[in-house]
């Protein structure tokens, strides 16, 4: 089984609203960047992550292929969730050895709808969705459960938000947000507005390559030494919301121990505390140096961006071993962990 690496990563300069731009127009420059970085115009496999509900049309991802170029015909697939899971599918495809390169991308415009309300549609259709609990309300239940069990305080949540926003101001791709206000009112207690990821439009793309092909395309490939994803029970009511068992299992299977940098897809400040505990990340691990999802959270791309940001640390030589994490579903229901290392020759 051949080794596989991230050899290129690009993302949009994220905004609170890309007025007038379609998803395809938003995605096109990102695809062009990774093509230019690798010198490739076609890839052995292409896989995307998006959500038809965001665009309001069935099979909306098909139009995005205009940004890729689907003629002559290409081998293509799609996942209706964060593109980090598209990366996993592409990784599996490369492991079969039939192709040696893959393009992965994700995109979403939260400005087109109320994402918190839209995500009610992913809940259990019989027992939970009819109650209409939005994403923030469910996250607040989890935050309260974690604070009560762990003894963490709301000041600890604000410290996470402050550090993320400060890092985001140094990231040219993130939203530049003010420091959290200590007297801000609650969004849904115990979460305040700064504890909730901002509304964001954006897209990202990653190129994977295997074996010697990766070394041809990139000076410092970020080799995927471990990747795993796990899911907790769909219903939040049958889980211990103060912990994330699926993140713990995914981290163990992926070999998360010993990483220097971790990019965590924490869409709420308390999620970073839960994920640190689940993944066993000590104080010596640099967490979300990009600002994380609390500085820019484009739907269906933010998890892929965490893997891309982790890979970028390997590409630049800033880290030898890094972790990228993605989540999907209510209250950290599904978690994917990807561990990357520098050249293993």
Protein Blocks (a to p, Z undefined) as FASTA:
>chain_A
ZZdddfbdcdddddfbdghiafklmmmmmmmmmmmmnopabdfbdcddddfklnopahkl
mmmmmmnopadcdddddddbdfklmmmmmmmmmmnomaccdcddddddfklpcfklmmmm
mmcfklmmmnopafklmmmmmmmmmmmmnopafklmmmmmmmmmmmmmmpmkbccddddd
fkbccfbdcbdfklpccdddddddddddehjllmmmpmbacddfbdcdddddfblklccf
kbcfklmmmmmmnopghpabdcdddfbfklmmmmmmmnopafklcghknnpjmloccehk
lmmmmmmmmmmmmmnopafbdcddddedeehlbccdddddddfZZ
